Amino acid sequence: MSLEELREEIESIDREIVDLIARRTYVAETIAEVKDERGMATTDEGQEQAVMDRAGQNAEAFDVDPNLVKAIFRLLIELNKVEQRENR
């Protein structure tokens, strides 16, 4: 592949990543609404740990640095929690 083709592939992947982040954010917002309706706390440390564990396992399955993947997921979780708190 040429450099241009490789850059186009990265551009396509970047769009897919943004799409997935948008989808994840929508679901997280829906979860926040359900939690609010049920009077539940915004933070669920057990669930957060389960997400982090899955992220690490998935990273290893795809031969990606688990620390990098976990850092990205930690950021996603924290951003979702901030949005949940702001919308309550």
Buried (B, 14 or more C-beta within 10 A) or exposed (E): EEEEEEEEEEEEEEEEEEEEEEEEBEEBEEBBEEBEEEEEEBEBEEEBEEBBEEBBEEBEEEEEEBEEBBEBBBEBBEEBBEBBEEEE
